Amino acid sequence: MLRLWVKMFQNNKIVKDCVTQNSNYKLSRTKMILSCLEKACHELDLASPIWLELNIKDFQLHSKTRFSADNFIEATDFDYLEVQILDE
C-alpha cells in the first residue's frame, strides 16, 4: 500500500494535512502517487499542482517535494504544500 502525506504550511507551521492511500498495484507507482495527490487536493479543497522538473527530481531522490504558489494556477492562501511518501 502506498501512503502519501500532504501538508499545507503557513509561516512554517502545518495548517492542514491529510494522508491518502492507494493499494491498487495494477497501476504504476507514478499513477498511484498522482491518484493519492488528487484525493488529497480534493480533501484539502485545492487545485492539483503542476509538477515542474525540480519537483520531479526532488521526489525521485527524497520521496518528498514542495509545491509553492508558482505550481498552482489559482491563488493560494498558504506558503507551500509538501508531499511525502510514508509507506510503500
Accessible surface in RSA format (square Angstrom, percent):
REM  Atomic radii and reference values for relative SASA: ProtOr
REM  Chains: A
REM  Algorithm: Lee & Richards
REM  Probe-radius: 1.40
REM  Slices: 20
REM RES _ NUM      All-atoms   Total-Side   Main-Chain    Non-polar    All polar
REM                ABS   REL    ABS   REL    ABS   REL    ABS   REL    ABS   REL
RES MET A   1    96.15  49.8  74.77  49.5  21.38  50.9  74.10  63.0  22.04  29.2
RES LEU A   2     3.90   2.2   3.78   2.7   0.12   0.3   3.78   2.7   0.12   0.3
RES ARG A   3    81.24  34.1  81.24  41.4   0.00   0.0   5.53   7.6  75.71  45.9
RES LEU A   4     0.00   0.0   0.00   0.0   0.00   0.0   0.00   0.0   0.00   0.0
RES TRP A   5    69.62  27.9  69.62  33.7   0.00   0.0  68.43  36.5   1.19   1.9
RES VAL A   6     0.00   0.0   0.00   0.0   0.00   0.0   0.00   0.0   0.00   0.0
RES LYS A   7    13.21   6.4  13.21   8.1   0.00   0.0   0.41   0.4  12.81  13.6
RES MET A   8     8.31   4.3   8.31   5.5   0.00   0.0   2.33   2.0   5.98   7.9
RES PHE A   9    24.02  12.0  24.02  14.9   0.00   0.0  24.02  14.6   0.00   0.0
RES GLN A  10    58.16  32.5  55.46  40.5   2.70   6.4  22.78  48.5  35.37  26.8
RES ASN A  11   109.67  75.6  92.72  89.6  16.95  40.8  30.20  72.7  79.47  76.8
RES ASN A  12   125.22  86.4 102.64  99.2  22.59  54.4  25.15  60.5 100.07  96.7
RES LYS A  13   146.92  71.7 142.74  87.6   4.18   9.9  90.14  81.1  56.78  60.5
RES ILE A  14    83.02  47.2  54.11  40.3  28.90  69.7  54.11  39.0  28.90  78.4
RES VAL A  15    80.76  53.1  48.88  44.3  31.88  76.8  54.48  47.3  26.28  71.3
RES LYS A  16   105.85  51.6  98.22  60.3   7.63  18.2  65.41  58.9  40.44  43.1
RES ASP A  17    69.50  48.7  50.24  50.0  19.26  45.5   0.97   2.3  68.53  68.3
RES CYS A  18     9.82   7.4   2.22   2.5   7.60  17.9   9.82  24.9   0.00   0.0
RES VAL A  19    74.15  48.8  46.55  42.1  27.60  66.5  46.55  40.4  27.60  74.9
RES THR A  20    11.11   7.9   6.25   6.3   4.86  11.6  11.11  14.9   0.00   0.0
RES GLN A  21    95.83  53.6  89.43  65.4   6.41  15.3  22.85  48.6  72.99  55.4
RES ASN A  22    12.67   8.7   8.90   8.6   3.77   9.1   4.34  10.4   8.33   8.0
RES SER A  23    73.94  62.5  55.67  74.3  18.28  42.1  17.90  38.1  56.05  78.5
RES ASN A  24    67.92  46.8  59.54  57.5   8.38  20.2  24.43  58.8  43.49  42.0
RES TYR A  25   142.77  66.7 114.55  65.2  28.22  73.4 108.01  81.2  34.75  42.8
RES LYS A  26   200.45  97.8 161.00  98.8  39.45  93.9 111.57 100.4  88.88  94.7
RES LEU A  27    62.72  34.9  53.74  38.4   8.98  22.6  55.02  38.6   7.71  20.7
RES SER A  28    60.91  51.5  44.99  60.0  15.92  36.7  52.45 111.7   8.47  11.9
RES ARG A  29   104.64  43.9  95.41  48.6   9.23  22.0  55.72  76.2  48.92  29.6
RES THR A  30    86.64  61.6  85.27  86.4   1.38   3.3  50.09  67.3  36.56  55.3
RES LYS A  31   125.73  61.3 122.11  74.9   3.61   8.6  66.03  59.4  59.69  63.6
RES MET A  32     7.47   3.9   7.47   4.9   0.00   0.0   1.05   0.9   6.42   8.5
RES ILE A  33     9.35   5.3   9.35   7.0   0.00   0.0   9.35   6.7   0.00   0.0
RES LEU A  34    79.46  44.3  76.09  54.4   3.37   8.5  76.39  53.6   3.07   8.3
RES SER A  35    31.53  26.6  25.17  33.6   6.36  14.7  16.72  35.6  14.81  20.8
RES CYS A  36     0.00   0.0   0.00   0.0   0.00   0.0   0.00   0.0   0.00   0.0
RES LEU A  37     5.12   2.9   5.12   3.7   0.00   0.0   5.12   3.6   0.00   0.0
RES GLU A  38   114.00  65.4 112.02  84.7   1.98   4.7  29.99  58.0  84.01  68.6
RES LYS A  39    99.06  48.3  91.00  55.8   8.05  19.2  70.05  63.1  29.00  30.9
RES ALA A  40     0.00   0.0   0.00   0.0   0.00   0.0   0.00   0.0   0.00   0.0
RES CYS A  41     2.01   1.5   2.01   2.2   0.00   0.0   2.01   5.1   0.00   0.0
RES HIS A  42   155.93  85.2 138.79  96.5  17.14  43.8  91.65  94.5  64.27  74.8
RES GLU A  43   115.02  66.0  84.18  63.7  30.85  73.4  37.77  73.0  77.26  63.1
RES LEU A  44    12.44   6.9   8.43   6.0   4.01  10.1  10.24   7.2   2.20   5.9
RES ASP A  45   129.70  90.9 108.26 107.8  21.44  50.7  28.27  66.5 101.43 101.2
RES LEU A  46    35.43  19.7  16.28  11.6  19.15  48.1  21.73  15.3  13.70  36.9
RES ALA A  47    35.52  32.7  20.81  32.1  14.71  33.5  31.56  44.4   3.96  10.5
RES SER A  48    66.58  56.3  48.39  64.6  18.19  41.9  33.05  70.4  33.53  47.0
RES PRO A  49     9.81   7.1   0.03   0.0   9.78  35.5   0.03   0.0   9.78  60.8
RES ILE A  50    81.25  46.2  77.33  57.6   3.92   9.4  81.25  58.5   0.00   0.0
RES TRP A  51    62.34  25.0  41.03  19.9  21.31  50.0  39.75  21.2  22.59  36.6
RES LEU A  52    85.05  47.4  83.57  59.8   1.47   3.7  85.05  59.7   0.00   0.0
RES GLU A  53   111.92  64.3 103.55  78.3   8.37  19.9  49.10  95.0  62.82  51.3
RES LEU A  54   125.04  69.6 119.69  85.6   5.35  13.5 122.30  85.9   2.74   7.4
RES ASN A  55     5.69   3.9   5.69   5.5   0.00   0.0   0.00   0.0   5.69   5.5
RES ILE A  56    66.06  37.6  64.91  48.4   1.15   2.8  65.99  47.5   0.07   0.2
RES LYS A  57   112.69  55.0 111.89  68.7   0.79   1.9  59.88  53.9  52.81  56.3
RES ASP A  58    45.54  31.9  45.54  45.3   0.00   0.0   3.96   9.3  41.58  41.5
RES PHE A  59    12.24   6.1  11.43   7.1   0.80   2.1  11.43   6.9   0.80   2.3
RES GLN A  60   134.93  75.5 103.05  75.3  31.88  75.9  38.99  83.0  95.94  72.8
RES LEU A  61   136.76  76.2 105.11  75.2  31.66  79.6 106.97  75.1  29.80  80.2
RES HIS A  62   123.15  67.3  98.31  68.3  24.85  63.6  69.70  71.8  53.46  62.2
RES SER A  63    37.40  31.6  37.26  49.7   0.14   0.3  13.30  28.3  24.10  33.8
RES LYS A  64    78.75  38.4  76.19  46.7   2.57   6.1  28.99  26.1  49.77  53.0
RES THR A  65     4.27   3.0   0.17   0.2   4.09   9.8   4.09   5.5   0.17   0.3
RES ARG A  66   131.72  55.3 120.19  61.3  11.53  27.5  38.91  53.2  92.81  56.2
RES PHE A  67     0.00   0.0   0.00   0.0   0.00   0.0   0.00   0.0   0.00   0.0
RES SER A  68    47.88  40.5  46.65  62.3   1.23   2.8  36.44  77.6  11.44  16.0
RES ALA A  69    54.73  50.3  46.38  71.6   8.35  19.0  46.68  65.7   8.05  21.3
RES ASP A  70   124.13  87.0  96.75  96.3  27.38  64.7  26.59  62.6  97.54  97.3
RES ASN A  71     5.31   3.7   5.11   4.9   0.20   0.5   0.20   0.5   5.11   4.9
RES PHE A  72    15.34   7.7   2.43   1.5  12.91  33.6   2.64   1.6  12.71  36.4
RES ILE A  73   154.01  87.6 120.86  90.0  33.15  79.9 126.98  91.4  27.03  73.4
RES GLU A  74   112.49  64.6 102.68  77.7   9.81  23.4  41.89  81.0  70.60  57.6
RES ALA A  75   109.38 100.6  67.90 104.8  41.48  94.4  79.78 112.4  29.60  78.4
RES THR A  76    38.19  27.2   5.81   5.9  32.38  77.2   8.24  11.1  29.95  45.3
RES ASP A  77   125.79  88.1  98.29  97.8  27.50  65.0  50.45 118.7  75.34  75.1
RES PHE A  78    11.69   5.8   0.79   0.5  10.90  28.4   1.47   0.9  10.22  29.2
RES ASP A  79    65.55  45.9  49.39  49.2  16.16  38.2  20.58  48.4  44.97  44.8
RES TYR A  80    30.86  14.4  30.86  17.6   0.00   0.0  24.55  18.4   6.31   7.8
RES LEU A  81     0.00   0.0   0.00   0.0   0.00   0.0   0.00   0.0   0.00   0.0
RES GLU A  82     6.12   3.5   6.12   4.6   0.00   0.0   0.00   0.0   6.12   5.0
RES VAL A  83     0.00   0.0   0.00   0.0   0.00   0.0   0.00   0.0   0.00   0.0
RES GLN A  84    47.51  26.6  47.51  34.7   0.00   0.0   2.14   4.6  45.37  34.4
RES ILE A  85    18.99  10.8   6.90   5.1  12.10  29.2   6.90   5.0  12.10  32.8
RES LEU A  86    61.99  34.5  34.64  24.8  27.35  68.7  36.48  25.6  25.51  68.6
RES ASP A  87    70.26  49.2  64.77  64.5   5.48  13.0  21.59  50.8  48.66  48.5
RES GLU A  88   122.77  70.5  62.59  47.4  60.18 143.3  42.26  81.7  80.51  65.7
END  Absolute sums over single chains surface
CHAIN  1 A     5691.1       4720.3        970.8       3018.2       2672.9
END  Absolute sums over all chains
TOTAL          5691.1       4720.3        970.8       3018.2       2672.9
